[in-house]
């Protein structure tokens, strides 16, 4: 299992209100989630039309870009998703 060093952010009542992790740990988590999502997508589409390697890669990159765009919009709007 991935070891993650966590720093807890406390409020004035010493209640944990947030967790801070390093960029390296965040990037590891992000990669694991992307890989898991890609596997799920591949398993879901087993019965559907098959894509070539290049078509699959292009589709995957478009999904990543869409996710990045949605993340940027939510950050700009000051909301969490």
C-alpha positions, 0 to 999 in steps of 0.5 A, a space after each residue: 500500500 502507498 505510504 502517504 505522509 499527512 499533515 493535519 490542519 487544525 482549527 482553533 479548537 484543535 479539530 482536524 479540518 484538512 489534510 496536507 500532502 506533498 506534491 509527490 504523494 499527490 502525483 502518485 495518487 493521481 497516477 494510481 487513479 488514472 490507471 484505475 480509471 483507464 482499466 475500468 474504461 477498458 473493461 466497460 468497453 469490451 463489448 463495444 467497438 474496439 479502438 486502435 492503440 493510437 485511437 485509444 491513446 487519443 481518447 484517453 488524452 481527451 478525457 484527461 484534458 476534459 478533467 483538467 478543464 473541469 478542475 480549472 473551472 472549479 478552481 476559478 469559480 472557487 468551488 471544490 468538486 
